[in-house]
Amino acid sequence: MSKPKRTSRFPTIDAPEFSRDTTLEVLSNQRRRFTIHYLKQHDDRQVSVSELATQVAAWEYDKDPDALSHQERKRVQNALRQFHLPKMDDYGFIEHDAQRGTVTLSDAAASTNFYVDSLTGSDIPWGAYYLALSALGFILVVGLWVDLYPFSLVSPLTCGVFFVTALAVSSVGHFYDNYYRMRLGARDKPPEVDDQ
């Protein structure tokens, strides 16, 4: 039986992109982020709601899926079925067949990369890192300009090479952090689970 055509005020799966507000709304909830992460890893097949709920619960409770209690699985499964999956379906992120109990990532969501900034207690935000690097550069340039010791011991060429190298290494690190660590579906576990 085919899914009935919906009339919704939300974007449909035919939309090539998601609006910023839509994306923020969907990604504002951890269970929905975990759902997208899992479906990104399995975007070539349908996933049962039971399978999805088991994995989302395992990440949420930081347990092996086999160690979950029936109540923990059921709690997550009920929340997914009653609230999160219908909402994600309305927004066009997934295709949820409630009668069959299956979920598939929509074509639009499969072709979109979603990034989640997740900081642990030891992480320094990239903005603060670049601010510190800029401050160091400013101090070095002023020290060279006024010929202040110990800056006068360093040639302007050496200073320039240092900062170009530092910026290049920082850019590679930032790209890796975003694309491989913070992108939903890029790793075995969602970014916020890896960081716990």
Secondary structure by P-SEA (a helix, b strand, c coil): cccccccccccccccccccaaaaaaaaccaaaaaaaaaaaaaccccccaaaaaaaaaaaaaccccccccaaaaaaaaaaaacccaaaaaaaccbbbccccbbbbbccccccbbbbbbccccccccaaaaaaaaaaaaaaaaaaaaacccccccccaaaaaaaaaaaaaaaaaaaaaaccccccccccccccccccc
